[in-house]
């Protein structure tokens, strides 16, 4: 019946997930003493699925990526290893040799549906990281992919990507309290588009400095609804979650 929610009894006042998220944001804003309406009710953040939607399906699988798309993600994050000449999708190196999916499989599945954040993985050396960045960025450029970008914990991987394909967007991932001045300087040197910090290290100072430098801030991996609400109020640009439906969308 028009006007009723599927699965809810007639006359039910059960909040939708979006309404519940808004209420959590408002409650968190009250706790933080935030009064400005733009911040209290900010909801325009990017919903980023971590390894697809790994809270609902096995990570880095077709099922997980399809679930993320069904949940309205703006982006999905995945992990790529350079194994010989193959770009294998796996979080851990020991799984990369037998990984069923390659990068092209994920790009094909997501094309024109959702942006792909390709994390460049490397466990060996700065030189290997740089080569991974070079190969992946060159591949994305050759495909004319504007629906994907690269990210990494390795500065050298991002440098390799920049040198090979300057037009492919890049983001730096980090965990730990950064030297803020050095972080921003490094980001400018590599012409980064974004910073991807562990959510534990997101501070107002980081956000002010990053935004002043033209950088987006997309923390990971945030599953607690109260913390999601806090980050939205603080002013992050996107949030990566195993349960992306918990991230409010505008």
N, C-alpha and C positions, 0 to 999 in steps of 0.2 A: 504494500500500500504506500502511495506517495506520502512522503513526510515522515515515515517510520524507518528506523534503522534495522537493517537485516540482522537477525539473530537476537534482537532485543525485544522484550515484551512490549505490547502497545502501551504508550504512556510512560515508557521508561525514561529516566533522567540520567542514565549512565553516560558519562562523558566519552566523546570520541578520543582516540589517542592524541589528536592535535589539540583538542581542548584541554586534555590533561597536561600536555606539555606546556601550554600557555599558563595554566594555573601554577605549575611548578616554577616557571620562570618568574611569575609575579611574586610568588612566595619567597623565592630566593632573592629577588630584588628588594623585598621588604627587609629580609634579614641583613642584606648588605647596605641598606639605607639608600638605595637608588630610587630617585623620585622622577627623573626625567622620562617622559613617556616613550621617547625613541628607544631608550635602553631597557625600560621595564618590559616593553612588549616587542622587542627586537626578535624577529623570527626569520629574517632573510639570511640564513646561513646555508652553506653547501652540505648536503647530506652525503657522506662518503662511506661506502661499504668496505669494511676491512676484509681483504682477501675474499671479496664477494660479500656474502652475508654469513660469516662463519658461525654466528650464534644460532643459525637455522639449518645450515647444511655444511658438509665437509669443505674445508678451506680450499680455495683455488681450484674449484671444480666448476663444470658447466652449471650444475645445479645451484651452486652458491652464487655465481654471477647472475643467473636468471632470477634467483630470489631477490638479489639486490635491486635489479631492474624493476621487478614487480613491486618492491617496497618504495619505489620512487626516488632512488638514489640519483644524485647529480654526477657522482663519480664512483668508480670502483677502484680499489687498490689491489695490485697483484705483485708478485715477486718473480724476477727473471734471473737466471744464471746462464752464463755463456759456457756451454759444454761442447767442446770441439767447435763445430760450426752451427750447433743448434742452440736456440734461445728457449731454454726449458723453464716451464712455470712450476716453481716449488719454493717453499719458504726455506727449507734446509738443504744444504749441499748434498747430504747423503741420499736425499730423495730425488735429486735432479736427474740422475742418470736414467731413472725409470719413470720419470714424470710423463703422464699420458698427454698433457697439453703442452703446446708450444705457444710462443707469443702470438703468432699469427692466428691461432685458434681463438684466443681471447679477443684480439682486435676484430676478427670477423664477427664474433658473437655480439660484440658491443657496438659496432659501428653504427652511427646515426641513432643510437639509443642512449648511450651513457659515455662520459669521458673516462678514459683509462689512465690511471696513475701507475706507471711502470717503475717499481722499485728495483734499482740496479744492485744486485747482490754480488758480493765477492768476499772470499775468506783468505786470500793468499797474499797479495802484495799491492802496493800503490800502482805498479805497472799493470797488473792484471785488472785492477779496478778501472784504470784509465782506458784500457782496451775494451772492457765491457761497455763503458759509456760510449766509446767511439762506435762500436759495432751496433749497439741498440739505436743510438741517435741517427746513424747513417741509414739504418733499416727504416726507421719511422719516416725520415725525410724522403727516401726512395718511394715509399708508399703514398706520399703526400698526406700523411696522417696529421690532421689538425685536431683530431679527437683523442689524442694521447699526449702525455708528457712524461718526463723522467724525474725520479727522485732518488736520493741515496744518502746514506751515512758517510759515504766517501767523497771528500772534496775532489779527489783525483778523478773519480768516475764522472762527476759533473763537469770537470775541466775537459775530459776527453769528449764528452757529449757536446760541449760548447764549441770546441775546436772543429769537430766533425760536422756539426749541423747547428749553427747558431740560432736558427729559427725554431728549434724544438725547445719548448719551455722546460725549465729546470727548477727543482726544489731541494733544499737541504733538510735532511732528517737529523734530529739530535735528541739525546736523552742525557740529562745532567744540566746543572746550572751553567749557562754560557758566560763567557766574557762578552758582554753585550756589544761593546765597541768593535771588538775583533770579529764578532759574528756578522754585524751589519757591514763592516768593511769587506769581509770575504764574500758576502752576498752581492755587494755592488760589483766587486771585481769579476765575478762570474755571471753577472747580469741575471741573477735569479729572479723568478717570479714569485716564489713563496718560501716560507719556512714551515717545517713540519716538526714541531717539538712534541716530546712526551707531554701530556696534559699537565703533569705534575710541575712542570717548569714554565707554565704560562703565567706571566705576571703583567700587571698594568704597564710597567716600564718596558717590557718586551713588546707589547702591543703598540705602544706609542712610538717606539723607535722603529719597529718594522713598518708600520703604516706611514710614518714620515719618509721612509726610504722607498715607498711604493711597493712594499712586499705584503702579500697575503699571509695570514697565519692560520694553519689548519692542524690543530692538535690531534694526537692519537693516544691510545685507543681508549675511548671513553664509553663505558657501559652503564655507569651509575646515573640515573635520571637527575639527581640533585646536582651532580657535578656538571652534567650537560647544561642544565639551566644556568649555573653559575658562569660557565664559559660563554654562553650566549649573551648574558648580561654584560660580561666584561668586554665583548666586542670582537670575538674571533670571527673568522670568515668562513670556516668550514669545520666539521667535526667528523673524524673517522670512528666508526663504532662497529662492533660485532653484531649489534642489534640496531641497524641504521634507522629503523622506524621510530626510535626514541629521540632522534634528532629532529626538532621542529623545522618545518619548511614554510617559506612564505608563499 
